[in-house]
Amino acid sequence: MSDSVTPLPRLATGIPGLDQVLEGGFPAGGVFIVQGPPGAGKTILANHICFNHAAAGQRAIYMTLLAESHARMFAHLRRMAFFDASAVPDRVFYIGAFSALESDGLDGLVTLLRHELQKQRPTLLVIDGLVSAQESAQTDREFKKFIHEVQTLAGILGCTVLLLTNTQRSSAVFPEHTMVDGVVHLTDELSQLRPLRHLQVLKLRGAAPVRGLHSVRISDRGFEVHPRIETRFGLRDFSELRVTTGGRLAFGLPEFDRMLHGGVREGSLTMLVGSSGSGKTLLGMQFLAEGLKRGQRGVYFGFYERPEAILAKCRRIGLNGISEGVEAGQAEVLWHRPIEGIIDELGESLIAAVRRMHATRVVIDGIQGFELAADFPERLSDVYTALAQELEALHVTTLYTVEMRALFSATIDVPITGLSAATQNIFVLRHVEHHAQLLRTLAILKVRDSDYDPRLREIRFTDSGLVLLDTFARDAQVITGGGVADGTPGLPRS
């Protein structure tokens, strides 16, 4: 006799992120509560599920109890991409049930439900405004009896039921939670001035949902759920040995490649840290351009400059290969606004681009953009680790830029945490004053498990490309501002 258990069939919501959180969807034939404060998105979520259900060839009933009128609901839904007017009323049937509830109480509502379910034979039922049914009940026992009646009808007719209710009520007791098969909680809150929406599965019988809070976005596309990327990425085995023994990827700058003994390791993660205007973006684009010359696809993922500005900047210094690579479909340049974002959405976009392009080289320009999109700062370390390990598992070699706060300083302050353990290489770009000139410099601060040339170089951006010069061969204390030449303070280089 087999010990295996046949999983319960699922009613997929058609919302990819939500189905992932629910382990494939709601267990079919169950009764589930979707709760949250006003404005959290309960109605949009339920309608989105109904129209996805209809698009899959099934039928749904949407029953309202003292909610907004159907005319106003349709007016709001028409702008949503999922709304299909041709599906109403044949595949999505709307019923206003408050009059039956008001005149005949819960018994009248059950009678109406039974009639419509037998007539329409839907596989999905939504009751919007469950709190009105609860307020009509004289006792908790009577309300529980109503929930039981709904469960019985759902079981007999093979219908999955979603009950929408408000969490802001006079009583903090939710007797219905003990009876239903699952509870999904929506939130709508402010973090300082920034709006945050989340979804949490409080209960789901017969399933193993992804626990905790998950980001939600409501837009003209409808209701979107972005599961925490720590639960999606970085779950495969991470092989540091594979990175430290892999081949080398060159930058195409002969002097720099010699400093690196051939380039960075395949699959490694490199930090380009520097002050504003020191050349972090262009060095990253040089890395992508060299990859394109070698037939290696690339992705640029940035936050602060639009694609057209990045491509124009590359053309000014002779990196025409980037534009040509984009036109040929060998490279992709992506831009995201660093405000009002969702960190999980950004992570999804990055990994999706890498997979879509089959990229070998990736540049993340301005990784602090992830910090600005974080709902909870304490997540950053886990998020960065998950992304780094997923990129390594995809055999991607990644460079990310970090901006230092100080333009001129004797110390190097890296304003980012959570990535140092996963970062194999660190390069420093900054401005220094040298013989009454302001120069850009490049130095290698760290290369894990490999030798390298630690000497400081001047880096110049010319019309024909990037050039490294051994300007400081006889100098000391250039970074710290000591200005020592030939070991004698105060004497200029001859």
Secondary structure, 3 states (H helix, E strand, C coil): CCCCCCCCCEECCCCHHHHHHCCCCEECCCEEEEEECCCCCHHHHHHHHHHHHHHCCCCEEEEECCCCCHHHHHHHHCCCCCCCHHHCCCCEEEEECHHHHHHHHHHHHHHHHHHHHHHHCCCEEEEECHHHHHHHCCCHHHHHHHHHHHHHHHHHHCCEEEEEEECCCCCCCCHHHHCCCEEEEEEEEEECCEEEEEEEEEEECCCCCCCCEEEEEEECCEEEEECCHHHCCCCCCCCHHHHHCCCEECCCCHHHHHHCCCCEECCCEEEEEECCCCCHHHHHHHHHHHHHHCCCCEEEEECCCCHHHHHHHHHHCCCHHHHHHHHCCCEEEEECCCCCCCHHHHHHHHHHHHHHHCCCEEEEECCHHHHHCCCCHHHHHHHHHHHHHHHHHCCCEEEEEEECCCCCCCCCCCCCCCCHHHCCEEEEEEEEEECCEEEEEEEEEEECCCCCCCCCEEEEEECCEEEEECCCCCEECCCCCCCEECCEECCCCC
